[in-house]
Amino acid sequence: MRTIALHELKRLLDDGRPVILVEVLAAHAYRKAHLPGAINLPILGLRHMAERALPDKAATVVVYCQSPRCGSATKAARILAELGYADVREFREGKEAWIAAGYPIEGEAAPVPSS
């Protein structure tokens, strides 16, 4: 299983490379905060939602959860590989590392821009 490190992921996104970010946590965690542009496919429904949400099986898909202690991203990467997705990468460091690095987030916890 391929992994992607924090700074490598940030560089891909900054370079505008086509990457589909998938947060596999529950909807309430996604609403609170998620990586910019990420979609939410909770691990419990991933197998049933993947085909519709991720129609291009050749696309680069990066799955993540909260932190390295969360095993959902590993499970999600395995499921997507079993479903035929060719370029699935696991961002093991997760949302906690992204936020700790000071990178932007979206959602209810995102800072409100000042005018």
WOPEZI-V878186 format. One line per field, one symbol per residue. phi: phi as a letter, one per 30 degrees, with the letter a starting at -180 (. if undefined). psi: psi as a letter, one per 30 degrees, with the letter a starting at -180 (. if undefined). burial: + if it has 16 or more other ideal C-beta (glycine too) atoms within 10 Angstrom, else -. A space follows every 10 residues. Layout:
BEGIN
phi = ???
psi = ???
burial = ???
END
This chain:
BEGIN
phi = .dcbdeddde dedddiddbc cbdcddeddd ddaadeidcc beedceedce eddbdcdcdd cccabdaddd cddddddddd dddjddbcbc cddidededd diddbbjddd ddddc
psi = kklklefeee eeeefgkjkj kjkglleeee eeklkkfklj ikefgeeffe eefifjfflj kjklbelffk geeeeeeeee eefgkfikkk ieeaeeeeee fgllllaefk kkkk.
burial = ---+-+--++ -++-----++ +++++---++ --+++--+-+ +++--+---+ ---+-----+ ++++++---+ -++++++-++ ----+-++++ +++++-++-- --+-+----- -----
END
